[in-house]
Amino acid sequence: MRVFSFEKLIAWQKSRELALLIFKTTKQFPKDELFGLTSQMRRCSISISSNLAEGSGRNSFKDKARFTEIAFSSSLELLNQMILSFDFEYITESEYLQIREKITEVNMLIDGLYKSQKANIK
């Protein structure tokens, strides 16, 4: 089986773990949030890894960097949604801190990838 370049990215691997964690966590959200915050957080978490994957298929470092930038923005959007979930008491402080730590880890990896890509733009 062929392994694509994005699958080798640690940022992509960790963002995939984050998406799994978000899906598990949002299962406990109130049912009336299914088409609101739950859906938005799930789509947002998928957007991070999806944009990293899509960017890896681009030919120029400028294009790659743009998709990496979008992935970073999605991770910040997800952080905001986690903060609100904690404010609304949908998750415990322990869950909030665990997910916040995972988002921070993914952000740092994406930021490093972005800087590398930007350095290669001529």
N, C-alpha and C positions, 0 to 999 in steps of 0.2 A: 504494500500500500504506500502510495506517495505521501510524503509529509510536506505540506506547504510552508513557506517561509514564516507566515504569521503564527503558525503553531509552535514555532521555536522561540517566539518572543515571550520573555518572562512576563512582560506587561499584559499580553493577551492571556496567558495561562492564569495569572492572578485575577484578571478581570472576569474570567470564566468562573473562578471560585466565588468571586463576589456575587455574580448573578445567581449562582446556586443558593448562596446564603440569603439573598434578597427574596428569592422565590419561597424558600422555607419560612422565613420570618413573616412574610406577608400573608401566609396561609392563616395566621391567627388574627388578622385584622378583621374588624367588623364587616359583616356581609354587605352593609350599605356602602362600603368603600370599594367594593369589587370593581366597579367601573370608574372609580375616582382615583384615589391615591394608590391603591393596590396596583391597578393597571398601569398607572403612570410610572411607578417605581420599577415595575417589571420591565416595561418598555425601555426605560432609561438605563437600567442595568445591562440589558441586552445591547443597547446602542454603543456602549463602551467597547465591548469586544468586537462588535460588528464593524465599527469604524476603524479599529486597528487592523482587522482582516482586510477590509476594502482598501485601506491606504497602502497595505503591503503589495497590492497588485498594481499600483500606479508606477509609471516609469520614471518620473522626475522626483527629486527629493522635495521640491516645492509642493507637489501634489501629495506626497506621502505625509509631509509636515502638516498640511491642511487637515487631513483626516485624523491625524494624531491630535491636533488642536481641538477638533470636534469631540473626540473621545474624552479629552481632559475636561471640556465644558460639560459633557454629560455626567462625568463623575462629580463635578461640583453641584450640578442640579440634583443628583441623587443624594449628596450630603445634605442639601437643604431639605429634601423630602424626609430624610431620616431625622433631622432635627425636629421637624414638624410632627413626625410620628411619635417622637418622644414627648413633645409638648402636649399632644392629644392623648397621651398615656396608652398608646397602642402597643408600645414595647417597654420593656424594663430598662433601667439604667445600664444594667449589665449587657443587655442585647445592643443597646445604643452604642456603648463604648466599644464593644467587639466589632460592630459594623463600621463605626467611625475609624477605628484603627485599620481595618481592611481597606477602606476607601483611601485613607492617607497613604498606605503602602502602594496602592494602584496609582494614585496621583504622582507619587515620587518616581515610579517606574516610567509612567507616561511622559513626565517632564524630562527625564533623562533621554528618552527616545526622541522627543521633540528637539531637544538641544543638539543631539547628534545629527538629526536630519537637517536642521537649519545650518549647521556648520558645513554641510556638504553642498549647500546651494551656491552656485557660482553666478 
